[in-house]
């Protein structure tokens, strides 16, 4: 996902700031889902969310692992 790469490459933003922006992006994905969303849209959102959590894992291994683990429950 292009936006994830862009956030990760910010040189003037701290790791905490990058994680905050990635989590904001994740929240936006889920907010855009509605009761009328198709199964395909839900699956795609979950895949994008997993990509975001993997990106977070590169910045903070423990947090990334926790997010990925809870996603699979």
Backbone as XML, in Angstrom:
<?xml version="1.0"?>
<chain id="A" units="angstrom">
  <residue number="1" name="UNK">
    <atom name="N" x="0.859" y="-1.176" z="0.000"/>
    <atom name="CA" x="0.000" y="0.000" z="0.000"/>
    <atom name="C" x="0.903" y="1.236" z="0.000"/>
  </residue>
  <residue number="2" name="UNK">
    <atom name="N" x="0.667" y="2.095" z="-0.935"/>
    <atom name="CA" x="1.518" y="3.266" z="-1.158"/>
    <atom name="C" x="1.543" y="4.204" z="0.049"/>
  </residue>
  <residue number="3" name="UNK">
    <atom name="N" x="0.398" y="4.419" z="0.680"/>
    <atom name="CA" x="0.331" y="5.352" z="1.802"/>
    <atom name="C" x="1.140" y="4.844" z="2.996"/>
  </residue>
  <residue number="4" name="UNK">
    <atom name="N" x="1.168" y="3.529" z="3.199"/>
    <atom name="CA" x="1.964" y="2.954" z="4.296"/>
    <atom name="C" x="3.439" y="3.254" z="4.077"/>
  </residue>
  <residue number="5" name="UNK">
    <atom name="N" x="3.915" y="3.025" z="2.871"/>
    <atom name="CA" x="5.317" y="3.293" z="2.550"/>
    <atom name="C" x="5.660" y="4.768" z="2.751"/>
  </residue>
  <residue number="6" name="UNK">
    <atom name="N" x="4.743" y="5.628" z="2.355"/>
    <atom name="CA" x="4.968" y="7.059" z="2.498"/>
    <atom name="C" x="5.117" y="7.429" z="3.976"/>
  </residue>
  <residue number="7" name="UNK">
    <atom name="N" x="4.252" y="6.886" z="4.813"/>
    <atom name="CA" x="4.318" y="7.173" z="6.250"/>
    <atom name="C" x="5.618" y="6.639" z="6.845"/>
  </residue>
  <residue number="8" name="UNK">
    <atom name="N" x="6.000" y="5.422" z="6.477"/>
    <atom name="CA" x="7.214" y="4.820" z="7.017"/>
    <atom name="C" x="8.466" y="5.603" z="6.628"/>
  </residue>
  <residue number="9" name="UNK">
    <atom name="N" x="8.438" y="6.283" z="5.484"/>
    <atom name="CA" x="9.609" y="7.004" z="4.997"/>
    <atom name="C" x="9.702" y="8.449" z="5.474"/>
  </residue>
  <residue number="10" name="UNK">
    <atom name="N" x="8.743" y="8.897" z="6.299"/>
    <atom name="CA" x="8.838" y="10.248" z="6.859"/>
    <atom name="C" x="10.110" y="10.334" z="7.687"/>
  </residue>
  <residue number="11" name="UNK">
    <atom name="N" x="10.938" y="11.321" z="7.418"/>
    <atom name="CA" x="12.191" y="11.452" z="8.172"/>
    <atom name="C" x="12.057" y="12.416" z="9.350"/>
  </residue>
  <residue number="12" name="UNK">
    <atom name="N" x="11.044" y="13.256" z="9.332"/>
    <atom name="CA" x="10.899" y="14.248" z="10.390"/>
    <atom name="C" x="9.895" y="13.831" z="11.461"/>
  </residue>
  <residue number="13" name="UNK">
    <atom name="N" x="9.338" y="12.633" z="11.325"/>
    <atom name="CA" x="8.328" y="12.151" z="12.270"/>
    <atom name="C" x="8.930" y="11.026" z="13.102"/>
  </residue>
  <residue number="14" name="UNK">
    <atom name="N" x="8.680" y="11.056" z="14.400"/>
    <atom name="CA" x="9.188" y="10.003" z="15.284"/>
    <atom name="C" x="8.473" y="8.675" z="14.998"/>
  </residue>
  <residue number="15" name="UNK">
    <atom name="N" x="9.047" y="7.599" z="15.489"/>
    <atom name="CA" x="8.414" y="6.292" z="15.318"/>
    <atom name="C" x="7.020" y="6.290" z="15.924"/>
  </residue>
  <residue number="16" name="UNK">
    <atom name="N" x="6.857" y="6.914" z="17.087"/>
    <atom name="CA" x="5.540" y="6.986" z="17.741"/>
    <atom name="C" x="4.553" y="7.732" z="16.839"/>
  </residue>
  <residue number="17" name="UNK">
    <atom name="N" x="5.011" y="8.806" z="16.220"/>
    <atom name="CA" x="4.156" y="9.557" z="15.309"/>
    <atom name="C" x="3.771" y="8.742" z="14.089"/>
  </residue>
  <residue number="18" name="UNK">
    <atom name="N" x="4.705" y="7.962" z="13.576"/>
    <atom name="CA" x="4.409" y="7.090" z="12.432"/>
    <atom name="C" x="3.377" y="6.040" z="12.810"/>
  </residue>
  <residue number="19" name="UNK">
    <atom name="N" x="3.541" y="5.459" z="13.997"/>
    <atom name="CA" x="2.580" y="4.449" z="14.460"/>
    <atom name="C" x="1.203" y="5.074" z="14.616"/>
  </residue>
  <residue number="20" name="UNK">
    <atom name="N" x="1.138" y="6.278" z="15.166"/>
    <atom name="CA" x="-0.145" y="6.968" z="15.318"/>
    <atom name="C" x="-0.822" y="7.182" z="13.970"/>
  </residue>
  <residue number="21" name="UNK">
    <atom name="N" x="-0.052" y="7.580" z="12.983"/>
    <atom name="CA" x="-0.623" y="7.819" z="11.648"/>
    <atom name="C" x="-1.085" y="6.517" z="10.997"/>
  </residue>
  <residue number="22" name="UNK">
    <atom name="N" x="-0.321" y="5.447" z="11.217"/>
    <atom name="CA" x="-0.717" y="4.150" z="10.668"/>
    <atom name="C" x="-1.999" y="3.649" z="11.329"/>
  </residue>
  <residue number="23" name="UNK">
    <atom name="N" x="-2.110" y="3.833" z="12.634"/>
    <atom name="CA" x="-3.327" y="3.419" z="13.333"/>
    <atom name="C" x="-4.528" y="4.274" z="12.918"/>
  </residue>
  <residue number="24" name="UNK">
    <atom name="N" x="-4.271" y="5.531" z="12.633"/>
    <atom name="CA" x="-5.345" y="6.402" z="12.140"/>
    <atom name="C" x="-5.834" y="5.913" z="10.772"/>
  </residue>
  <residue number="25" name="UNK">
    <atom name="N" x="-4.892" y="5.515" z="9.927"/>
    <atom name="CA" x="-5.242" y="4.969" z="8.620"/>
    <atom name="C" x="-6.070" y="3.696" z="8.783"/>
  </residue>
  <residue number="26" name="UNK">
    <atom name="N" x="-5.684" y="2.842" z="9.722"/>
    <atom name="CA" x="-6.408" y="1.606" z="9.992"/>
    <atom name="C" x="-7.831" y="1.897" z="10.471"/>
  </residue>
  <residue number="27" name="UNK">
    <atom name="N" x="-7.956" y="2.860" z="11.367"/>
    <atom name="CA" x="-9.280" y="3.227" z="11.878"/>
    <atom name="C" x="-10.176" y="3.755" z="10.755"/>
  </residue>
  <residue number="28" name="UNK">
    <atom name="N" x="-9.599" y="4.516" z="9.857"/>
    <atom name="CA" x="-10.362" y="5.053" z="8.725"/>
    <atom name="C" x="-10.888" y="3.929" z="7.841"/>
  </residue>
  <residue number="29" name="UNK">
    <atom name="N" x="-10.057" y="2.903" z="7.626"/>
    <atom name="CA" x="-10.493" y="1.765" z="6.821"/>
    <atom name="C" x="-11.740" y="1.122" z="7.421"/>
  </residue>
  <residue number="30" name="UNK">
    <atom name="N" x="-11.702" y="0.888" z="8.724"/>
    <atom name="CA" x="-12.832" y="0.224" z="9.377"/>
    <atom name="C" x="-14.040" y="1.144" z="9.501"/>
  </residue>
  <residue number="31" name="UNK">
    <atom name="N" x="-13.822" y="2.444" z="9.625"/>
    <atom name="CA" x="-14.947" y="3.380" z="9.693"/>
    <atom name="C" x="-15.701" y="3.447" z="8.365"/>
  </residue>
  <residue number="32" name="UNK">
    <atom name="N" x="-14.988" y="3.191" z="7.286"/>
    <atom name="CA" x="-15.629" y="3.243" z="5.973"/>
    <atom name="C" x="-16.429" y="1.982" z="5.655"/>
  </residue>
  <residue number="33" name="UNK">
    <atom name="N" x="-16.289" y="0.947" z="6.477"/>
    <atom name="CA" x="-17.118" y="-0.244" z="6.317"/>
    <atom name="C" x="-18.477" y="0.035" z="6.930"/>
  </residue>
  <residue number="34" name="UNK">
    <atom name="N" x="-19.493" y="-0.496" z="6.302"/>
    <atom name="CA" x="-20.840" y="-0.326" z="6.842"/>
    <atom name="C" x="-21.600" y="-1.625" z="6.755"/>
  </residue>
  <residue number="35" name="UNK">
    <atom name="N" x="-22.817" y="-1.586" z="7.194"/>
    <atom name="CA" x="-23.640" y="-2.792" z="7.159"/>
    <atom name="C" x="-23.931" y="-3.222" z="5.721"/>
  </residue>
  <residue number="36" name="UNK">
    <atom name="N" x="-23.775" y="-2.299" z="4.774"/>
    <atom name="CA" x="-24.014" y="-2.626" z="3.371"/>
    <atom name="C" x="-22.738" y="-3.050" z="2.634"/>
  </residue>
  <residue number="37" name="UNK">
    <atom name="N" x="-21.620" y="-3.160" z="3.356"/>
    <atom name="CA" x="-20.357" y="-3.559" z="2.733"/>
    <atom name="C" x="-20.408" y="-5.038" z="2.340"/>
  </residue>
  <residue number="38" name="UNK">
    <atom name="N" x="-19.816" y="-5.322" z="1.202"/>
    <atom name="CA" x="-19.799" y="-6.700" z="0.726"/>
    <atom name="C" x="-18.732" y="-7.503" z="1.465"/>
  </residue>
  <residue number="39" name="UNK">
    <atom name="N" x="-18.833" y="-8.817" z="1.334"/>
    <atom name="CA" x="-17.839" y="-9.686" z="1.965"/>
    <atom name="C" x="-16.457" y="-9.411" z="1.392"/>
  </residue>
  <residue number="40" name="UNK">
    <atom name="N" x="-16.383" y="-9.135" z="0.108"/>
    <atom name="CA" x="-15.113" y="-8.813" z="-0.544"/>
    <atom name="C" x="-14.500" y="-7.554" z="0.057"/>
  </residue>
  <residue number="41" name="UNK">
    <atom name="N" x="-15.317" y="-6.550" z="0.297"/>
    <atom name="CA" x="-14.816" y="-5.300" z="0.898"/>
    <atom name="C" x="-14.305" y="-5.552" z="2.317"/>
  </residue>
  <residue number="42" name="UNK">
    <atom name="N" x="-14.983" y="-6.392" z="3.059"/>
    <atom name="CA" x="-14.547" y="-6.707" z="4.426"/>
    <atom name="C" x="-13.223" y="-7.461" z="4.415"/>
  </residue>
  <residue number="43" name="UNK">
    <atom name="N" x="-13.085" y="-8.410" z="3.509"/>
    <atom name="CA" x="-11.841" y="-9.180" z="3.387"/>
    <atom name="C" x="-10.698" y="-8.268" z="2.967"/>
  </residue>
  <residue number="44" name="UNK">
    <atom name="N" x="-10.950" y="-7.377" z="2.026"/>
    <atom name="CA" x="-9.920" y="-6.442" z="1.554"/>
    <atom name="C" x="-9.465" y="-5.515" z="2.680"/>
  </residue>
  <residue number="45" name="UNK">
    <atom name="N" x="-10.404" y="-5.042" z="3.472"/>
    <atom name="CA" x="-10.061" y="-4.176" z="4.602"/>
    <atom name="C" x="-9.199" y="-4.929" z="5.603"/>
  </residue>
  <residue number="46" name="UNK">
    <atom name="N" x="-9.534" y="-6.181" z="5.871"/>
    <atom name="CA" x="-8.743" y="-6.975" z="6.811"/>
    <atom name="C" x="-7.320" y="-7.191" z="6.279"/>
  </residue>
  <residue number="47" name="UNK">
    <atom name="N" x="-7.185" y="-7.418" z="4.974"/>
    <atom name="CA" x="-5.852" y="-7.580" z="4.377"/>
    <atom name="C" x="-5.040" y="-6.297" z="4.513"/>
  </residue>
  <residue number="48" name="UNK">
    <atom name="N" x="-5.681" y="-5.157" z="4.247"/>
    <atom name="CA" x="-4.989" y="-3.876" z="4.358"/>
    <atom name="C" x="-4.598" y="-3.604" z="5.811"/>
  </residue>
  <residue number="49" name="UNK">
    <atom name="N" x="-5.466" y="-3.977" z="6.727"/>
    <atom name="CA" x="-5.180" y="-3.805" z="8.138"/>
    <atom name="C" x="-3.968" y="-4.645" z="8.549"/>
  </residue>
  <residue number="50" name="UNK">
    <atom name="N" x="-3.885" y="-5.854" z="8.028"/>
    <atom name="CA" x="-2.743" y="-6.723" z="8.335"/>
    <atom name="C" x="-1.452" y="-6.108" z="7.805"/>
  </residue>
  <residue number="51" name="UNK">
    <atom name="N" x="-1.506" y="-5.490" z="6.625"/>
    <atom name="CA" x="-0.334" y="-4.796" z="6.077"/>
    <atom name="C" x="0.094" y="-3.656" z="6.998"/>
  </residue>
  <residue number="52" name="UNK">
    <atom name="N" x="-0.879" y="-2.928" z="7.510"/>
    <atom name="CA" x="-0.582" y="-1.820" z="8.416"/>
    <atom name="C" x="0.077" y="-2.343" z="9.689"/>
  </residue>
  <residue number="53" name="UNK">
    <atom name="N" x="-0.443" y="-3.426" z="10.237"/>
    <atom name="CA" x="0.124" y="-3.991" z="11.467"/>
    <atom name="C" x="1.533" y="-4.525" z="11.233"/>
  </residue>
  <residue number="54" name="UNK">
    <atom name="N" x="1.784" y="-5.066" z="10.064"/>
    <atom name="CA" x="3.146" y="-5.515" z="9.745"/>
    <atom name="C" x="4.099" y="-4.324" z="9.653"/>
  </residue>
  <residue number="55" name="UNK">
    <atom name="N" x="3.607" y="-3.212" z="9.117"/>
    <atom name="CA" x="4.428" y="-2.001" z="9.043"/>
    <atom name="C" x="4.712" y="-1.486" z="10.454"/>
  </residue>
  <residue number="56" name="UNK">
    <atom name="N" x="3.715" y="-1.543" z="11.328"/>
    <atom name="CA" x="3.912" y="-1.125" z="12.716"/>
    <atom name="C" x="4.947" y="-2.024" z="13.379"/>
  </residue>
  <residue number="57" name="UNK">
    <atom name="N" x="4.928" y="-3.292" z="13.037"/>
    <atom name="CA" x="5.882" y="-4.246" z="13.617"/>
    <atom name="C" x="7.324" y="-3.872" z="13.285"/>
  </residue>
  <residue number="58" name="UNK">
    <atom name="N" x="7.558" y="-3.239" z="12.142"/>
    <atom name="CA" x="8.913" y="-2.808" z="11.792"/>
    <atom name="C" x="9.389" y="-1.666" z="12.686"/>
  </residue>
  <residue number="59" name="UNK">
    <atom name="N" x="8.433" y="-0.926" z="13.257"/>
    <atom name="CA" x="8.760" y="0.203" z="14.128"/>
    <atom name="C" x="8.772" y="-0.203" z="15.603"/>
  </residue>
  <residue number="60" name="UNK">
    <atom name="N" x="7.838" y="-1.072" z="15.971"/>
    <atom name="CA" x="7.707" y="-1.522" z="17.365"/>
    <atom name="C" x="7.276" y="-2.988" z="17.328"/>
  </residue>
  <residue number="61" name="UNK">
    <atom name="N" x="8.248" y="-3.879" z="17.471"/>
    <atom name="CA" x="7.997" y="-5.309" z="17.315"/>
    <atom name="C" x="6.911" y="-5.807" z="18.267"/>
  </residue>
  <residue number="62" name="UNK">
    <atom name="N" x="6.982" y="-5.422" z="19.511"/>
    <atom name="CA" x="6.019" y="-5.925" z="20.500"/>
    <atom name="C" x="4.596" y="-5.501" z="20.158"/>
  </residue>
  <residue number="63" name="UNK">
    <atom name="N" x="4.408" y="-4.221" z="19.857"/>
    <atom name="CA" x="3.076" y="-3.717" z="19.514"/>
    <atom name="C" x="2.568" y="-4.387" z="18.240"/>
  </residue>
  <residue number="64" name="UNK">
    <atom name="N" x="3.426" y="-4.485" z="17.234"/>
    <atom name="CA" x="3.030" y="-5.126" z="15.984"/>
    <atom name="C" x="2.621" y="-6.566" z="16.183"/>
  </residue>
  <residue number="65" name="UNK">
    <atom name="N" x="3.392" y="-7.299" z="16.981"/>
    <atom name="CA" x="3.047" y="-8.698" z="17.275"/>
    <atom name="C" x="1.706" y="-8.793" z="17.992"/>
  </residue>
  <residue number="66" name="UNK">
    <atom name="N" x="1.489" y="-7.904" z="18.961"/>
    <atom name="CA" x="0.222" y="-7.908" z="19.701"/>
    <atom name="C" x="-0.965" y="-7.630" z="18.780"/>
  </residue>
  <residue number="67" name="UNK">
    <atom name="N" x="-0.832" y="-6.646" z="17.908"/>
    <atom name="CA" x="-1.923" y="-6.307" z="16.990"/>
    <atom name="C" x="-2.217" y="-7.468" z="16.043"/>
  </residue>
  <residue number="68" name="UNK">
    <atom name="N" x="-1.174" y="-8.074" z="15.507"/>
    <atom name="CA" x="-1.370" y="-9.203" z="14.597"/>
    <atom name="C" x="-1.984" y="-10.396" z="15.319"/>
  </residue>
  <residue number="69" name="UNK">
    <atom name="N" x="-1.566" y="-10.644" z="16.530"/>
    <atom name="CA" x="-2.092" y="-11.765" z="17.291"/>
    <atom name="C" x="-3.575" y="-11.564" z="17.599"/>
  </residue>
  <residue number="70" name="UNK">
    <atom name="N" x="-3.952" y="-10.368" z="17.996"/>
    <atom name="CA" x="-5.358" y="-10.096" z="18.324"/>
    <atom name="C" x="-6.239" y="-10.060" z="17.083"/>
  </residue>
  <residue number="71" name="UNK">
    <atom name="N" x="-5.640" y="-9.765" z="15.955"/>
    <atom name="CA" x="-6.400" y="-9.754" z="14.710"/>
    <atom name="C" x="-6.868" y="-11.155" z="14.343"/>
  </residue>
  <residue number="72" name="UNK">
    <atom name="N" x="-6.063" y="-12.140" z="14.656"/>
    <atom name="CA" x="-6.370" y="-13.514" z="14.289"/>
    <atom name="C" x="-7.361" y="-14.180" z="15.225"/>
  </residue>
  <residue number="73" name="UNK">
    <atom name="N" x="-7.744" y="-13.511" z="16.301"/>
    <atom name="CA" x="-8.699" y="-14.102" z="17.254"/>
    <atom name="C" x="-10.109" y="-13.873" z="16.819"/>
  </residue>
</chain>
